[in-house]
Every structure is written in structure tokens, then in C-alpha cells.
């Protein structure tokens, strides 16, 4: 694999299955994005340790390399002024309940990763907008979705929530991740 090759959800799904991680692809990605957005640092233990995931068996050297590429890819997409970042969720043509479950998984992962990556000091200075985004994400994650009989309405509502989550993650990243990196971070 090329060092610049983009990592896709299917590759992470294979890693999750082989390493017997108890998360979905959406939750895994949400955890990574939350951790990065909160200013989390990746010390020598690597991404899975930072996200409190316990692989069995451990990832191969190629998989560790892939995880490092994913980390850098995600950091770049979150910081991109062209707003290229997008949460890894089920495809738009997936059934509405599957998409809603994927969104819930992503948000739960994000909130967990955010908690692991943040610090009390940094979070004390969080803007009111960022605090509201976190509260709203927690509310969405704990919501039992009720669907309309009209799938077009369901699709529109779910797309609106997905966009809110995408924009919220970018807001939190922009506010909290800047200046959080140190010389202890792994750079490749």
C-alpha cells in the first residue's frame, strides 16, 4: 500500500473483523474523529490504545500503517477549508433504520472519543456553541427514532441530522484541537 493511499471504510471493516473489535465502522470513525477533535494526542501506544480498543489479535504492521494514514487523513479532512470531511455512515441508499443506527453509532463513538481525547482544562474554555453541539449530539444519540411512513421525509430529516453532526464535529475540531499537539505526538 502506498503511504499516501486513502483509507476507506471497507478496509477498516476488515480490520475490525480480523482484530475482533467490538465496534461498527461508524462508531470506530466517530471515536477517532471525537478524539482528534478534542485535541487528543497519539502517544507511542497507537490509535487503538488511545481509543481504548482492545484488539485480539493485534493489528499487523500493514494495518498499523493503515491506521496511521487514517489518522492523518482524518486530521486533514477535519481541517480542510473546502469542508471535505464527512462522517463514515451507511450509504444514502441503505434502509432508513440502518442509516439512523449508523448515525447513532457514529455519535456515540464521537462522544466517547471526545471524552478520551479531551482535558478538563481545555473543555473549561469551550464556547457556548460547542457546549450546545455536544448536548445536541448526546440528545440525538439517546433518541429512539420514530419514522414517518413517507421515506422522503425520513431521508430529509436524517440528512439534516447528518449535516448537523458533520458541521458540529468540524466546529469542535476547529475550536479545541488547535494548539493541542505536542512533540510527543507520533508523526509519520
C-alpha positions as CSV (number, residue, x, y, z in Angstrom):
1,X,0.0,0.0,0.0
2,X,1.2,3.5,-0.8
3,X,1.9,5.8,2.1
4,X,-0.5,8.4,0.5
5,X,-3.3,5.9,-0.3
6,X,-6.7,7.0,1.1
7,X,-8.1,4.6,3.7
8,X,-11.7,3.6,3.1
9,X,-14.4,2.2,5.4
10,X,-14.2,-1.3,3.9
11,X,-10.5,-1.6,4.9
12,X,-11.4,-0.6,8.5
13,X,-14.3,-3.1,8.5
14,X,-11.8,-5.8,7.6
15,X,-9.5,-4.7,10.4
16,X,-12.4,-4.6,12.9
17,X,-13.4,-8.1,12.0
18,X,-9.9,-9.6,12.0
19,X,-8.9,-7.9,15.3
20,X,-12.3,-8.7,16.8
21,X,-13.0,-5.1,17.8
22,X,-16.5,-4.6,19.3
23,X,-17.4,-1.5,17.3
24,X,-19.0,-0.8,14.0
25,X,-17.2,1.1,11.3
26,X,-19.3,4.2,12.0
27,X,-18.5,4.0,15.8
28,X,-14.8,3.5,15.1
29,X,-14.7,6.5,12.8
30,X,-16.7,8.6,15.3
31,X,-14.3,7.6,18.1
32,X,-11.3,8.7,16.0
33,X,-12.9,12.0,15.0
34,X,-14.0,12.7,18.6
35,X,-10.6,12.0,19.9
36,X,-8.9,14.2,17.4
37,X,-11.5,17.0,17.7
38,X,-11.0,17.1,21.5
39,X,-7.2,17.6,20.9
40,X,-6.3,14.0,21.8
41,X,-2.7,13.0,21.4
42,X,-1.5,9.7,20.0
43,X,1.5,8.6,22.0
44,X,3.6,5.6,21.3
45,X,0.8,3.1,22.1
46,X,-1.1,3.9,18.9
47,X,-4.6,4.7,17.8
48,X,-6.3,1.6,19.2
49,X,-4.8,2.1,22.6
50,X,-5.7,5.8,22.6
51,X,-9.3,4.9,21.7
52,X,-9.4,2.2,24.4
53,X,-10.0,-0.6,21.9
54,X,-8.5,-4.0,22.7
55,X,-7.7,-6.0,19.5
56,X,-7.3,-9.7,19.6
57,X,-5.2,-10.5,17.7
58,X,-3.1,-7.3,17.4
59,X,-3.1,-5.5,14.1
60,X,-0.3,-6.4,11.6
61,X,2.4,-3.8,10.7
62,X,0.5,-3.0,7.5
63,X,-2.7,-2.4,9.5
64,X,-0.9,-0.2,12.0
65,X,0.4,1.8,9.0
66,X,-3.1,2.0,7.6
67,X,-4.4,3.3,10.9
68,X,-1.7,6.0,10.9
69,X,-2.7,7.0,7.4
70,X,-6.4,7.1,8.5
71,X,-5.5,9.3,11.5
72,X,-3.6,11.8,9.2
73,X,-6.3,11.6,6.5
74,X,-9.0,12.4,9.1
75,X,-7.0,15.3,10.6
76,X,-6.5,16.8,7.1
77,X,-10.2,16.4,6.2
78,X,-11.3,18.0,9.5
79,X,-9.1,21.0,9.0
80,X,-9.8,21.3,5.2
81,X,-11.2,24.8,4.4
82,X,-13.0,23.1,1.5
83,X,-15.1,21.2,4.1
84,X,-14.3,17.8,2.7
85,X,-14.8,16.0,6.0
86,X,-17.7,13.6,6.2
87,X,-18.6,11.0,8.9
88,X,-18.4,7.4,7.8
89,X,-22.1,6.4,7.8
90,X,-24.1,3.8,5.9
91,X,-24.7,4.8,2.2
92,X,-27.7,7.1,1.4
93,X,-29.4,4.2,-0.4
94,X,-29.3,2.0,2.8
95,X,-32.6,1.5,4.6
96,X,-33.5,4.4,6.8
97,X,-33.3,2.4,10.1
98,X,-29.8,1.3,9.2
99,X,-28.8,4.8,8.4
100,X,-30.3,6.0,11.7
101,X,-28.4,3.3,13.6
102,X,-25.2,4.2,11.8
103,X,-25.6,7.9,12.8
104,X,-26.3,6.9,16.4
105,X,-23.2,4.7,16.4
106,X,-21.1,7.4,15.0
107,X,-22.3,10.0,17.5
108,X,-21.8,7.6,20.4
109,X,-18.3,6.9,19.2
110,X,-17.6,10.6,18.7
111,X,-18.7,11.4,22.3
112,X,-16.6,8.6,23.7
113,X,-13.6,9.6,21.7
114,X,-14.1,13.2,22.7
115,X,-14.1,12.2,26.3
116,X,-10.9,10.2,25.9
117,X,-9.1,12.9,23.9
118,X,-10.1,16.0,25.9
119,X,-9.0,17.5,29.0
120,X,-10.8,19.4,31.8
121,X,-8.6,22.4,31.2
122,X,-9.4,22.7,27.5
123,X,-13.0,22.0,28.0
124,X,-13.5,24.7,30.6
125,X,-12.9,27.3,27.9
126,X,-15.3,25.7,25.4
127,X,-17.6,28.2,23.7
128,X,-21.3,28.1,24.3
129,X,-21.8,26.9,20.7
130,X,-19.5,24.0,21.2
131,X,-21.2,23.1,24.5
132,X,-24.6,23.2,22.7
133,X,-23.3,20.9,19.9
134,X,-22.2,18.3,22.4
135,X,-25.5,18.5,24.3
136,X,-27.4,18.1,21.0
137,X,-25.2,15.2,19.9
138,X,-25.9,13.5,23.2
139,X,-29.6,14.0,22.7
140,X,-29.5,12.6,19.2
141,X,-27.5,9.6,20.4
142,X,-30.0,8.8,23.1
143,X,-33.1,9.3,20.9
144,X,-35.3,6.5,19.8
145,X,-36.0,7.4,16.2
146,X,-39.6,7.3,15.0
147,X,-40.0,7.1,11.3
148,X,-42.7,8.6,9.1
149,X,-44.5,6.5,6.5
150,X,-43.0,8.7,3.8
151,X,-39.4,7.7,3.2
152,X,-38.7,11.1,1.5
153,X,-39.4,12.9,4.8
154,X,-37.3,10.4,6.7
155,X,-34.5,10.8,4.3
156,X,-34.7,14.6,4.5
157,X,-34.8,14.6,8.3
158,X,-31.9,12.1,8.6
159,X,-29.8,14.1,6.1
160,X,-30.4,17.2,8.1
161,X,-29.1,15.4,11.3
162,X,-26.1,14.0,9.4
163,X,-25.2,17.5,8.3
164,X,-25.6,18.9,11.8
165,X,-23.3,16.2,13.1
166,X,-20.7,16.8,10.4
167,X,-20.7,20.6,11.0
168,X,-20.6,20.1,14.7
169,X,-17.6,17.8,14.5
170,X,-15.8,20.4,12.4
171,X,-16.7,23.2,14.8
172,X,-15.4,21.3,17.8
173,X,-12.2,20.3,16.0
174,X,-11.6,23.9,14.9
175,X,-12.1,25.2,18.4
176,X,-10.4,22.6,20.5
177,X,-7.7,20.8,18.5
178,X,-5.6,23.8,17.6
179,X,-2.5,24.0,19.7
180,X,-3.2,20.7,21.4
181,X,-0.4,18.8,19.5
182,X,2.9,18.3,21.2
183,X,6.3,16.9,20.3
184,X,5.1,13.6,21.9
185,X,2.6,13.0,19.0
186,X,3.6,10.4,16.5
187,X,4.4,12.0,13.2
188,X,4.8,10.0,10.0
